[in-house]
Structures are given as structure tokens and as C-alpha cells.
Amino acid sequence: MLSRLLPDRDMSEIPENFLPIESIGIEDIDNLFESKCFSRHASQAIDQLITYLGDRSTRGLALTDPAGIRAAVTRLTLGGQTSDTAEHDRKLAEIVDLYLQTGIQVYSPGYMGRQFSGPFPVTAVVDMVSAIATQPASFYEAGALPCVVERVMSEEFNRFLGFPSDRFTMFTTSGGSLANLTALLAARGRRYPQAWGEGMGETDCCPAIAVSSDVHYSITRAAGILGIGENRLVRLPLDHARRITPAGAREALDAAAARGLDVFCIVANAGSTSFGAIDPLDELADMAAERGIWLHVDGSHGGSLIVSDRLRPRLAGLNRADSLTLDAHKTMFVPAACTLLFYRDRDQATAAFRQEASYVFENTSDVYSEYNSADRNFECTKRPMIMSLWALWAMYGRTAIAEKLEALCDMTRKAHGILSVAPDFVPLHLPETNILCFRYLPNEQLSPKALGALQTEIRSRVRARGRFFISKVDIDGVSALRLVLMNHRITTDHIRQMLDEVRAVALTIREEFPQSEEI
Amino acid sequence: MLSRLLPDRDMSEIPENFLPIESIGIEDIDNLFESKCFSRHASQAIDQLITYLGDRSTRGLALTDPAGIRAAVTRLTLGGQTSDTAEHDRKLAEIVDLYLQTGIQVYSPGYMGRQFSGPFPVTAVVDMVSAIATQPASFYEAGALPCVVERVMSEEFNRFLGFPSDRFTMFTTSGGSLANLTALLAARGRRYPQAWGEGMGETDCCPAIAVSSDVHYSITRAAGILGIGENRLVRLPLDHARRITPAGAREALDAAAARGLDVFCIVANAGSTSFGAIDPLDELADMAAERGIWLHVDGSHGGSLIVSDRLRPRLAGLNRADSLTLDAHKTMFVPAACTLLFYRDRDQATAAFRQEASYVFENTSDVYSEYNSADRNFECTKRPMIMSLWALWAMYGRTAIAEKLEALCDMTRKAHGILSVAPDFVPLHLPETNILCFRYLPNEQLSPKALGALQTEIRSRVRARGRFFISKVDIDGVSALRLVLMNHRITTDHIRQMLDEVRAVALTIREEFPQSEEI
């Protein structure tokens, strides 16, 4: 795998005759828009993708020195643009080849490390169609189909989510970070309606947001962006499985109030990034209701569990949230970004943004503008990201997603079982989703610092070997290894092989550093 | 065109046997990941796209009643998911057909109305490859190729932009609105470094942003989002061509200071949304430098002019901006979103966000993490949007983009010429880019209100006829018609035909409303 990573010729050499040409003429440009040009390019790329998807080998990431990739990119960038179609074909082939060889091999069972996956291949076809069809999805006029599809899909999801059907809303937005920011903005707008016009300088109390101590960085960033202040986060304590503890949360909220902080929003995880932990949503909803606080659930990773009849109970209480982020590009297996943002009450959604722009916003509402989402989503030009998810749902059915997700969660539990009985490993929690953190335990007792350093070194070396890709995470300052199972082709055999790989690299580390504390 | 918009069977009827099935099995799911499944889907979609791209007819938007589309979408969503591959193929064909028939027909010369275009078809192929290759572009580990490509492309662009080569930075982000927000955040961070941690409540002066009176709504939104306050915008006056006047700007800035406002950022347009107007960047840069103000240039529409040797002089002074937004999905003809955000000084870029997340951010910088952009861009999972732009640039050369852009700007000037000599039209400005606003003038004298209402009605009716698609814009409260020429196949004949269409609908309006003031 590593050996075929890059073309074997010397890529740092840029021939003299590869200097850019200065003109190709409008007729040549027009040819590039001809259907036969598209046909040639597309057929060729598809052949390459077929080969790629057919490769069932176990492999991780071929982590390459940037200098090698850079030389290849530079050569392709600077060299020899002509109107010669054969040359175009050759270059495209090289670009696609380079693309498929670099990066994490997400369709391989060796990939066990991040929250994205090789999407259902049909979604890639839909992305291609989306690029040609050009229906930006914030306004019905330009994006009639995706706008309607968002509406229909919102109703599909709400069959499982259970928000009030006459009041809820859902729309797509460009990534979980943007969805979280948007929801927090709506929460801010509810508590401080004057902030939009007058700024946060006019709030005379101390706005604050309560978050899981395992909050995603997009939430802490949002506090900085929105003028709340990153230091105004109230971190709620966690149990051994990294879930917010209701009692701890009550105490922390009381203490915050005593310090003069006005907590206007609680952010809970439904599938934390580190552990896949699901916070006690029902208890947090009680607390939020009692205190008049907005409850936002960051379900970027685990929100999709609602589409599985078997997994849905893990999200009990979700229907009581004020807002919910769900990344379909994580656990619904479509290309990034495809994030769904739900609000229990659509009036709160439109309060997030207020603006006027005559070239896009109509003053009068009509049958068309009712389908616009631009008053609720951040983007002006929004990619019709819903289309790939919808195609998948319409063609194969919800159950294709749900059953893949169930298979992944089941396999993660099996991995937990394997780790539990292995003498040289310790799983750190019973996985609630498809994420599992664990540590390798050497024979000798190590300090926490050395134990963490060992995990980090193991992770780097496993990655460097190129067969398996796992990730690492810091837990209270001590590193751990982390599995994210995104490929339904991963079997217990692959898990065992990966653990053997960890053992093997741990052995080499031991040989290099006989004093383990020095790693 | 209209007649073939939707399948002609009754779509509101959902047969009983189309109820969703409840299980398809993991083996069936695995088949959906097989290369032969992808091959079948892709080949079929490509055939449909070839037919679509081959249609050279003049047509605009088939604006459809949402109910019709909704019925079709509902039928496809609810009906008959099975593991039968023939059924999958049939559904995909129907989805693609529906997709291509709805929406604005952007590859047709009848389309003259918005800032997106039918992209170079090869970019759609690259989008498909991107979906399979799955290289999210914020971190080198996952997105090695797009991370390197961003770096190389930043250098390519800077050959024309002229920022200090040892200090500037460029990265992609998901849309012009997000790029503008990010740049304003960097500007806020420079003036109020404590705001990130402590919130905007701690700033004891009155932060304000000076903007063109024709500012895009994403900027006014950003003021609301960042805790500055939408009411803290200082609007700079415009000349007849809707460009900021330097003298007026000085006065407005002085007046703002006298009112106790601390203007920390000026936002200028390089291609305003309404007019395509380019503000006097050199004079504004002088003003910003004198007063220690950040200069952000919203070049979402017109920033791409820098790649044309002939058009570049229109952007004189751009190299003195602190930051620049450029939407390649507008005037570089790639799929949305593909936005480039430039900073003259990369240290300012990293000051926009501050955070820590052990599962993604490495504390130590190495040869790989140096290529990460997550410390500068908002997104965690970022679409590798640079890839389609790069493929275009590498395969066909910069000149393919530049010459298409020149052809569009030239044709817009020709349209201006045609309107200038027509007795029943008045162009409102000499176009600086490919956007031109104008009004139809009836024989009789109308009040401004009635004149505006007439334009709005003309625009709606032209749109409804389905042959041409133009847009409208409000100028100081009075509507005007607006051309945005994005298709190099538009000729002066098409312009004349469109004007004839306007005349024809104006005549029908006249017949229906003999008293023009009553429109």
C-alpha cells in the first residue's frame, strides 16, 4: 500500500516545457462544457473508483511526508495546461489516483479511528448530480427540490424524534460546528433579545453556558464567538462513563447562580466526541425546565440513533430538548457536510437571525418563500446537502442506515468484551455508541504520565505501520486509545488483529525504552 | 420545458404496497457498498447528465408549485424500499430526473439572474471523487491532499494578489458568510483581545463596524452574531454607481468617533451583491491605516478578478486589505461552497479562534500539523472544497477561468451598451463586473413607487414564462431589474431576446392595469 502511494517518478522536477500557457481561447473553454467532455472525464474517474472500492485489503492511513505530496501537487499545478483533451484526461487520472492513495482508507476494515466513514457509494453519485444541477438550498426559487426534501425529511425524522409536529422545524446546515453555533445563538436570542441589535455589551448580567466537561470544541468556540466568553462556560461534572451526573449538574448550576452567572443554556452530549457518551437527557430536561434554561443537545455523533428502533431508547428525553444537532455525515454515512439542526419550536429558530436583504428576502410570504430556510440557517448559498441523505433514505430505506448503525454498535460492544477479558488491555467504559476508549497495560506499573505517553506512542506507531488506523484521546490529562467503528465490514477478527498490532508495537517501544517512564 | 417538469402520473397517490419495509439485512447493506453497485448507479446518472448538458435550449426556471414537487418527493420517500437492485436503479433515475428538471437551468443562456453558475463539468466529477475519497480538510492527518493543495493554491493566488509572501495565509471555508464572520472575528480579536475569554460585556467602549451601505446581509448578521450589535454598523455613503465615496467615508468615520463609537473594522465590497460595485480600495486602505482600523474586503463576487491580467487593475489596492473573502463558487465556476479566505498576516488568522481539544489539536507542532487549518477555519469536519478548484486550475489552467470571466464582463458591458441606446430602458450604472442593474421605462411618467412595482411585476412574469431568468434588487426602496451574466454562451442576441420578453410582459401588465400607479 505504502509503496504505491505516489507515482514513482521524481515529482520535485518540473520540466521547463511545463510552464503555464497564457491563453486557451473561449472556444476551447466552451468545449470544456460540452457533454462529451464531461462524459470522458466521468467515465474515466468511475473506472478508478470502481477499482478503489473493490480493494478489500486491511489498511489504515498511508501517512506521507507533506513534501512528497507537495511536489506532486506543484508539478500538476504548474505544468503544461493545454487545450489537448488527452492531456486533460491524463492529468485527471493522476489527480484521482493521488486522491485515492493519500488519506485514510475509510472503506477498509483497518480504519477504526475517526467519526467519518466511506459513505454509501450512491451518495457520491448524488453529489456529482448536485454539482451539475446547482440548486442552492436556502431559497425555494433556486433550490426547489432540496427545499422541499428538507421539509419532507424533517417529518420523516420527527416520526422518531417526537417533537410537537405543528411547531418543530429542521433544516440542514454546513457542519456540526455551525449547527451548534446557530442553536446557541437562538438560545442567546431568547434570553437576551436586545443583544442582536445592541451587542452583548448592553447585557448587565453575566451570561453563561453550562456544558459537559467533555464538550466539543465547537461549543467552547461558540462561546468565544458569540461574545459570551469562553471563560463563562460552567463545566458540569461527569461520571466514570463521562456522562453528566444530574446531582453534580444541579450543584454546579446552583454554584454558578451564586457567583452571579446567568446560565441561559445547557449543552448536553448525545454521543460525546471522546467516548460516545450520552448524557442523562431526561434529568437535564427537568433541570432546564425548572430553571428556564435552553437545552441544546449536541447529537452530532449519536443523534442518528433515533432512526433505529433498537437504539432509540438510549436517547430517552431527547424529545424534550429545545434544539438538536445531528451530523448525517458521521453516523448516517453520507458525504460531509450534512448536518441537521432541529428546534422544538420554529419561532425560536427564526429569532436566531434577523435581517433584511431585498435581493433575496421577500417581504411578503408566498407559497414558495414558505419553503425558504435562509431566515433560519446561517448560509446564503447553501449546498443541497440533504439530497444525498434523501436519496439513500428513499432508495434503500431508513433501515439501511439503522441496521448499519446497529451492526457498528454491536461490534463495539463485542470489542469491549474482547478488551475486558484481555489481561493487557483495559476498556474505559461500556460503549453507548460505536466509540470505545481503552488503554494498553504493560506488565509493570507505570505512572499516569508514562502510561499516557505509552498510549500516544503506540497510536503513532500503529498509524505509521499503515495497517490499522485508531485514534487517541486525553482523559483528564492522560492519553488513551480510541476506536470508532464506522465500517460494517469490521469483524472481531479485525479487532483481534488490531490488538495484536498494538501489542507488537508496544513490544518494540519496550525494547527501545527499557525504562518505561522515559517514553 | 414546463410540460416535462414532473412525471405525468399522479404523484399524490401512494400505493398500499409502497409502505416502508422494516428490514433489509446487513448482507443487503454490504451489497450497496460493492463497486458494481456504484458502477451501475454512476453510469446511469452520467447518461442522464449527458443528456442534460447537451440541451442547448433557451430556458430559465420552471418555477413549480411546491405541492407538485412535494407529492413526488413524498412518493419516493415513502414508497417501496426493497433490496431489489432494479428498483434502486429506477428510483435513482427518477430522483435525478426530478433534480434536473426542477431548479434554475443554469447551463442555459436563458439564465441571467444569480451569482452561481453551471460549474465546469469536470468539477462535478471531482466532487464525486471527493465523496468517496473522504479527506476532510481541516487536519493533515485526515485530509493530506486537500491540506497541501490549499497551501499550493494559496501561493498560486498570491502571485496575483500580492500579499507579503512570508506572512499571508489562505484557507477554504464553507461559504462567503462564514468567511466574512471569521474575518470579522479576527478583526474583533485584534482590537478586543479579551472578548474571546471574557465576552463582549467587558468592553467598555462601543465597538462598531463601518460598512458599505450596500453591504451583504452576512456582514450585518455577523455584527449581530459577534455581540457587536447590528445597530452598531456605521453605513458609509455611496456614489451613483453604489461605490463608497472616500470623502463621505471620512466624514462618517469622524461622526462615528464623535458619537463615541470605536470603529475597529471597515468592510468594503469588491463586487457588491446588488451592483457588482467595487469600492475604492486604495483610499479605504489609507483611511484604515491612518486610524488603525482593520480593512476587510468582501470580494465574494469580484475577488476572482485578480486572476485575469486584464481585469485585475479594477481591484487596485486589494493587496493592502487585512482580509479578503473570495467565493470560487461564484465567479470561478466550481460547485458551492468553495470560499477562499485570505489574511495579509497569518498571525491575525490564528488569533480569531483559541481552543484546545486533545482528540484533534496536537500540542506539539510537527511536519504534518503545520498543514492543519483547523486553528484558523471555523469547521472541524471541512469539505475538501479546494479540490474541484484545483483540478480545474491544474487541468485547464488559470486562463480558462480568467477568460471566461473576461468574456462575461465584456458581455455585461455590451448589455449596458444595448440598454443605453434603447429608449424604453435605462441602465443604472456602468458595470464593473458581470452584474448590471436597469429599469424598464414605460411611456408615461410614473411615481418611484409605481416604477418599482412595475419592475417587480415584470420580473415575476418573466420568471413565470420560463424562458429567461433575471433577478431584481431594491435600490433606495425602488425595485430594479438585475442581470448577472454567468454563462459564456450568452450572446447579444440573447440579451435582445430577453429585453423583448420584458417588453412583452410590460405590455400585458399595461393591459391589465391601465392605471399604472395601481400595479
Chai-1 contact restraints between the chains, C-beta under 6 A:
chainA,res_idxA,chainB,res_idxB,connection_type,confidence,min_distance_angstrom,max_distance_angstrom,comment,restraint_id
A,P20,B,G397,contact,1.0,0.0,6.0,A-B,restraint_1
A,S23,B,T399,contact,1.0,0.0,6.0,A-B,restraint_2
A,I24,B,T399,contact,1.0,0.0,6.0,A-B,restraint_3
A,I24,B,A400,contact,1.0,0.0,6.0,A-B,restraint_4
A,I26,B,E403,contact,1.0,0.0,6.0,A-B,restraint_5
A,I26,B,A407,contact,1.0,0.0,6.0,A-B,restraint_6
A,I29,B,A400,contact,1.0,0.0,6.0,A-B,restraint_7
A,I29,B,K404,contact,1.0,0.0,6.0,A-B,restraint_8
A,L32,B,F120,contact,1.0,0.0,6.0,A-B,restraint_9
A,S35,B,I50,contact,1.0,0.0,6.0,A-B,restraint_10
A,S35,B,L53,contact,1.0,0.0,6.0,A-B,restraint_11
A,S35,B,G54,contact,1.0,0.0,6.0,A-B,restraint_12
A,F38,B,L53,contact,1.0,0.0,6.0,A-B,restraint_13
A,F38,B,P121,contact,1.0,0.0,6.0,A-B,restraint_14
A,S39,B,I50,contact,1.0,0.0,6.0,A-B,restraint_15
A,H41,B,V122,contact,1.0,0.0,6.0,A-B,restraint_16
A,H41,B,V125,contact,1.0,0.0,6.0,A-B,restraint_17
A,A42,B,I46,contact,1.0,0.0,6.0,A-B,restraint_18
A,A42,B,V125,contact,1.0,0.0,6.0,A-B,restraint_19
A,A45,B,V125,contact,1.0,0.0,6.0,A-B,restraint_20
A,A45,B,V129,contact,1.0,0.0,6.0,A-B,restraint_21
A,I46,B,A42,contact,1.0,0.0,6.0,A-B,restraint_22
A,L49,B,I132,contact,1.0,0.0,6.0,A-B,restraint_23
A,I50,B,S35,contact,1.0,0.0,6.0,A-B,restraint_24
A,I50,B,S39,contact,1.0,0.0,6.0,A-B,restraint_25
A,L53,B,S35,contact,1.0,0.0,6.0,A-B,restraint_26
A,L53,B,F38,contact,1.0,0.0,6.0,A-B,restraint_27
A,G54,B,S35,contact,1.0,0.0,6.0,A-B,restraint_28
A,P66,B,V148,contact,1.0,0.0,6.0,A-B,restraint_29
A,P66,B,Y371,contact,1.0,0.0,6.0,A-B,restraint_30
A,I69,B,A144,contact,1.0,0.0,6.0,A-B,restraint_31
A,I69,B,V148,contact,1.0,0.0,6.0,A-B,restraint_32
A,R70,B,V148,contact,1.0,0.0,6.0,A-B,restraint_33
A,V73,B,V148,contact,1.0,0.0,6.0,A-B,restraint_34
A,V73,B,V149,contact,1.0,0.0,6.0,A-B,restraint_35
A,V73,B,V152,contact,1.0,0.0,6.0,A-B,restraint_36
A,T74,B,V152,contact,1.0,0.0,6.0,A-B,restraint_37
A,L76,B,A394,contact,1.0,0.0,6.0,A-B,restraint_38
A,T77,B,V152,contact,1.0,0.0,6.0,A-B,restraint_39
A,T77,B,A394,contact,1.0,0.0,6.0,A-B,restraint_40
A,Q81,B,Y396,contact,1.0,0.0,6.0,A-B,restraint_41
A,Q81,B,G397,contact,1.0,0.0,6.0,A-B,restraint_42
A,H88,B,M395,contact,1.0,0.0,6.0,A-B,restraint_43
A,K91,B,M395,contact,1.0,0.0,6.0,A-B,restraint_44
A,I95,B,A391,contact,1.0,0.0,6.0,A-B,restraint_45
A,V96,B,V129,contact,1.0,0.0,6.0,A-B,restraint_46
A,Y99,B,V129,contact,1.0,0.0,6.0,A-B,restraint_47
A,Y99,B,A133,contact,1.0,0.0,6.0,A-B,restraint_48
A,Y99,B,L145,contact,1.0,0.0,6.0,A-B,restraint_49
A,L100,B,A133,contact,1.0,0.0,6.0,A-B,restraint_50
A,T102,B,A144,contact,1.0,0.0,6.0,A-B,restraint_51
A,T102,B,L145,contact,1.0,0.0,6.0,A-B,restraint_52
A,G103,B,A133,contact,1.0,0.0,6.0,A-B,restraint_53
A,G103,B,Q135,contact,1.0,0.0,6.0,A-B,restraint_54
A,G103,B,A144,contact,1.0,0.0,6.0,A-B,restraint_55
A,I104,B,A142,contact,1.0,0.0,6.0,A-B,restraint_56
A,V106,B,T134,contact,1.0,0.0,6.0,A-B,restraint_57
A,F116,B,T134,contact,1.0,0.0,6.0,A-B,restraint_58
A,G118,B,T134,contact,1.0,0.0,6.0,A-B,restraint_59
A,P119,B,A131,contact,1.0,0.0,6.0,A-B,restraint_60
A,F120,B,L32,contact,1.0,0.0,6.0,A-B,restraint_61
A,P121,B,F38,contact,1.0,0.0,6.0,A-B,restraint_62
A,V122,B,H41,contact,1.0,0.0,6.0,A-B,restraint_63
A,A124,B,M128,contact,1.0,0.0,6.0,A-B,restraint_64
A,A124,B,A131,contact,1.0,0.0,6.0,A-B,restraint_65
A,A124,B,I132,contact,1.0,0.0,6.0,A-B,restraint_66
A,V125,B,H41,contact,1.0,0.0,6.0,A-B,restraint_67
A,V125,B,A42,contact,1.0,0.0,6.0,A-B,restraint_68
A,V125,B,A45,contact,1.0,0.0,6.0,A-B,restraint_69
A,D127,B,D127,contact,1.0,0.0,6.0,A-B,restraint_70
A,D127,B,M128,contact,1.0,0.0,6.0,A-B,restraint_71
A,D127,B,A131,contact,1.0,0.0,6.0,A-B,restraint_72
A,M128,B,A124,contact,1.0,0.0,6.0,A-B,restraint_73
A,M128,B,D127,contact,1.0,0.0,6.0,A-B,restraint_74
A,M128,B,M128,contact,1.0,0.0,6.0,A-B,restraint_75
A,V129,B,A45,contact,1.0,0.0,6.0,A-B,restraint_76
A,V129,B,V96,contact,1.0,0.0,6.0,A-B,restraint_77
A,V129,B,Y99,contact,1.0,0.0,6.0,A-B,restraint_78
A,A131,B,A124,contact,1.0,0.0,6.0,A-B,restraint_79
A,A131,B,D127,contact,1.0,0.0,6.0,A-B,restraint_80
A,A131,B,P335,contact,1.0,0.0,6.0,A-B,restraint_81
A,I132,B,L49,contact,1.0,0.0,6.0,A-B,restraint_82
A,I132,B,A124,contact,1.0,0.0,6.0,A-B,restraint_83
A,A133,B,Y99,contact,1.0,0.0,6.0,A-B,restraint_84
A,A133,B,L100,contact,1.0,0.0,6.0,A-B,restraint_85
A,A133,B,G103,contact,1.0,0.0,6.0,A-B,restraint_86
A,T134,B,V106,contact,1.0,0.0,6.0,A-B,restraint_87
A,T134,B,F116,contact,1.0,0.0,6.0,A-B,restraint_88
A,T134,B,G118,contact,1.0,0.0,6.0,A-B,restraint_89
A,Q135,B,G103,contact,1.0,0.0,6.0,A-B,restraint_90
A,P136,B,A336,contact,1.0,0.0,6.0,A-B,restraint_91
A,A142,B,I104,contact,1.0,0.0,6.0,A-B,restraint_92
A,A144,B,I69,contact,1.0,0.0,6.0,A-B,restraint_93
A,A144,B,T102,contact,1.0,0.0,6.0,A-B,restraint_94
A,A144,B,G103,contact,1.0,0.0,6.0,A-B,restraint_95
A,L145,B,Y99,contact,1.0,0.0,6.0,A-B,restraint_96
A,L145,B,T102,contact,1.0,0.0,6.0,A-B,restraint_97
A,V148,B,P66,contact,1.0,0.0,6.0,A-B,restraint_98
A,V148,B,I69,contact,1.0,0.0,6.0,A-B,restraint_99
A,V148,B,R70,contact,1.0,0.0,6.0,A-B,restraint_100
A,V148,B,V73,contact,1.0,0.0,6.0,A-B,restraint_101
A,V149,B,V73,contact,1.0,0.0,6.0,A-B,restraint_102
A,V152,B,V73,contact,1.0,0.0,6.0,A-B,restraint_103
A,V152,B,T74,contact,1.0,0.0,6.0,A-B,restraint_104
A,V152,B,T77,contact,1.0,0.0,6.0,A-B,restraint_105
A,S174,B,S174,contact,1.0,0.0,6.0,A-B,restraint_106
A,G175,B,E379,contact,1.0,0.0,6.0,A-B,restraint_107
A,G175,B,T381,contact,1.0,0.0,6.0,A-B,restraint_108
A,S177,B,E379,contact,1.0,0.0,6.0,A-B,restraint_109
A,S177,B,C380,contact,1.0,0.0,6.0,A-B,restraint_110
A,W196,B,G224,contact,1.0,0.0,6.0,A-B,restraint_111
A,W196,B,E230,contact,1.0,0.0,6.0,A-B,restraint_112
A,G197,B,G229,contact,1.0,0.0,6.0,A-B,restraint_113
A,G197,B,E230,contact,1.0,0.0,6.0,A-B,restraint_114
A,G197,B,N231,contact,1.0,0.0,6.0,A-B,restraint_115
A,E198,B,G229,contact,1.0,0.0,6.0,A-B,restraint_116
A,E198,B,N231,contact,1.0,0.0,6.0,A-B,restraint_117
A,G199,B,G227,contact,1.0,0.0,6.0,A-B,restraint_118
A,G199,B,I228,contact,1.0,0.0,6.0,A-B,restraint_119
A,G199,B,G229,contact,1.0,0.0,6.0,A-B,restraint_120
A,G199,B,R232,contact,1.0,0.0,6.0,A-B,restraint_121
A,M200,B,G199,contact,1.0,0.0,6.0,A-B,restraint_122
A,M200,B,M200,contact,1.0,0.0,6.0,A-B,restraint_123
A,M200,B,G201,contact,1.0,0.0,6.0,A-B,restraint_124
A,M200,B,G227,contact,1.0,0.0,6.0,A-B,restraint_125
A,G201,B,M200,contact,1.0,0.0,6.0,A-B,restraint_126
A,G201,B,G201,contact,1.0,0.0,6.0,A-B,restraint_127
A,G201,B,T203,contact,1.0,0.0,6.0,A-B,restraint_128
A,T203,B,G201,contact,1.0,0.0,6.0,A-B,restraint_129
A,Y217,B,Q355,contact,1.0,0.0,6.0,A-B,restraint_130
A,Y217,B,A357,contact,1.0,0.0,6.0,A-B,restraint_131
A,T220,B,Q355,contact,1.0,0.0,6.0,A-B,restraint_132
A,R221,B,F353,contact,1.0,0.0,6.0,A-B,restraint_133
A,R221,B,Q355,contact,1.0,0.0,6.0,A-B,restraint_134
A,G224,B,W196,contact,1.0,0.0,6.0,A-B,restraint_135
A,L226,B,G227,contact,1.0,0.0,6.0,A-B,restraint_136
A,G227,B,G199,contact,1.0,0.0,6.0,A-B,restraint_137
A,G227,B,M200,contact,1.0,0.0,6.0,A-B,restraint_138
A,G227,B,L226,contact,1.0,0.0,6.0,A-B,restraint_139
A,G227,B,G227,contact,1.0,0.0,6.0,A-B,restraint_140
A,I228,B,G199,contact,1.0,0.0,6.0,A-B,restraint_141
A,G229,B,G197,contact,1.0,0.0,6.0,A-B,restraint_142
A,G229,B,E198,contact,1.0,0.0,6.0,A-B,restraint_143
A,G229,B,G199,contact,1.0,0.0,6.0,A-B,restraint_144
A,E230,B,W196,contact,1.0,0.0,6.0,A-B,restraint_145
A,E230,B,G197,contact,1.0,0.0,6.0,A-B,restraint_146
A,N231,B,G197,contact,1.0,0.0,6.0,A-B,restraint_147
A,R232,B,G199,contact,1.0,0.0,6.0,A-B,restraint_148
A,S274,B,Y359,contact,1.0,0.0,6.0,A-B,restraint_149
A,P335,B,A131,contact,1.0,0.0,6.0,A-B,restraint_150
A,A336,B,P136,contact,1.0,0.0,6.0,A-B,restraint_151
A,A336,B,T381,contact,1.0,0.0,6.0,A-B,restraint_152
A,A336,B,R383,contact,1.0,0.0,6.0,A-B,restraint_153
A,A337,B,R383,contact,1.0,0.0,6.0,A-B,restraint_154
A,F353,B,R221,contact,1.0,0.0,6.0,A-B,restraint_155
A,Q355,B,Y217,contact,1.0,0.0,6.0,A-B,restraint_156
A,Q355,B,T220,contact,1.0,0.0,6.0,A-B,restraint_157
A,Q355,B,R221,contact,1.0,0.0,6.0,A-B,restraint_158
A,A357,B,Y217,contact,1.0,0.0,6.0,A-B,restraint_159
A,S358,B,D474,contact,1.0,0.0,6.0,A-B,restraint_160
A,Y359,B,S274,contact,1.0,0.0,6.0,A-B,restraint_161
A,Y359,B,V473,contact,1.0,0.0,6.0,A-B,restraint_162
A,Y371,B,P66,contact,1.0,0.0,6.0,A-B,restraint_163
A,E379,B,G175,contact,1.0,0.0,6.0,A-B,restraint_164
A,E379,B,S177,contact,1.0,0.0,6.0,A-B,restraint_165
A,C380,B,S177,contact,1.0,0.0,6.0,A-B,restraint_166
A,T381,B,G175,contact,1.0,0.0,6.0,A-B,restraint_167
A,T381,B,A336,contact,1.0,0.0,6.0,A-B,restraint_168
A,R383,B,A336,contact,1.0,0.0,6.0,A-B,restraint_169
A,R383,B,A337,contact,1.0,0.0,6.0,A-B,restraint_170
A,A391,B,I95,contact,1.0,0.0,6.0,A-B,restraint_171
A,A394,B,L76,contact,1.0,0.0,6.0,A-B,restraint_172
A,A394,B,T77,contact,1.0,0.0,6.0,A-B,restraint_173
A,M395,B,H88,contact,1.0,0.0,6.0,A-B,restraint_174
A,M395,B,K91,contact,1.0,0.0,6.0,A-B,restraint_175
A,Y396,B,Q81,contact,1.0,0.0,6.0,A-B,restraint_176
A,G397,B,P20,contact,1.0,0.0,6.0,A-B,restraint_177
A,G397,B,Q81,contact,1.0,0.0,6.0,A-B,restraint_178
A,T399,B,S23,contact,1.0,0.0,6.0,A-B,restraint_179
A,T399,B,I24,contact,1.0,0.0,6.0,A-B,restraint_180
A,A400,B,I24,contact,1.0,0.0,6.0,A-B,restraint_181
A,A400,B,I29,contact,1.0,0.0,6.0,A-B,restraint_182
A,E403,B,I26,contact,1.0,0.0,6.0,A-B,restraint_183
A,K404,B,I29,contact,1.0,0.0,6.0,A-B,restraint_184
A,A407,B,I26,contact,1.0,0.0,6.0,A-B,restraint_185
A,V473,B,Y359,contact,1.0,0.0,6.0,A-B,restraint_186
A,D474,B,S358,contact,1.0,0.0,6.0,A-B,restraint_187
